[in-house]
Amino acid sequence: MKKTLIFGLLLSTAAVIAQPKMGDRAELEKKKEKIEAIKMAYLTDELEFTVAESQAFWPVYNELQNKEQELREQQRTSLKKLSGDEPSEKEVEKMLYSFADTHIAIEELRKSYLDDFIEVIGAKKTAQLLRAEKEFGRRMMERMTGTDRPRDRGHGPGPNGGRPMR
């Protein structure tokens, strides 16, 4: 039942997000919050957290997500700088290296949180977390772009017969 509910929420969110109003920042924030709630439910379900694990895990996870978001915002800002005037070859090169450095910083940040996750949920659930995050992201992108894998179509509930998110 939980999985069906999560899947239903995912589908409705994906449909709403597929056509955001670019000028309405509040609306985009609502959609982002909704996706985060669905992600939280999905991860909780996939990792089968106990109450104690959940209470210890989510503050650490949210802290990591906030720090990652700050780094990703830096990447977007540097990309926006290039969208104005015709940038020089040197400016583009500098931006590419900056972008790569930020990407590395994100991965180093995630690595630095591994010990924290292992401490609160154990190594096996930390490995499950990494897989579940990747799967959630893949499924969200597929739902939003309408590029579900053929094997996922026709298996389970949903308007297009898409496979439910376990």
Long-range contacts (C-beta under 8 A, 24 or more apart in sequence): 2-41, 2-45, 3-45, 3-164, 3-165, 3-166, 4-157, 4-164, 6-38, 6-41, 6-42, 6-45, 6-164, 6-165, 7-156, 7-157, 7-158, 7-162, 7-164, 7-165, 8-157, 8-158, 9-34, 9-37, 9-38, 9-41, 10-38, 10-42, 10-139, 10-140, 10-143, 10-165, 11-143, 11-158, 11-159, 11-162, 13-38, 14-140, 14-143, 14-144, 17-144, 18-144, 18-145, 18-146, 35-140, 39-136, 42-132, 42-136, 42-165, 43-129, 43-132, 43-133, 43-136, 45-166, 46-128, 46-132, 46-135, 46-166, 47-121, 47-125, 47-128, 47-129, 47-132, 49-121, 49-125, 53-120, 53-121, 53-125, 56-120, 56-121, 57-117, 57-120, 57-121, 60-113, 60-116, 60-117, 60-120, 61-117, 64-109, 64-110, 64-113, 67-109, 68-106, 68-109, 68-110, 71-102, 71-105, 71-106, 71-109, 72-102, 72-106, 74-102, 75-99, 75-102, 75-103, 78-102, 136-165, 139-165
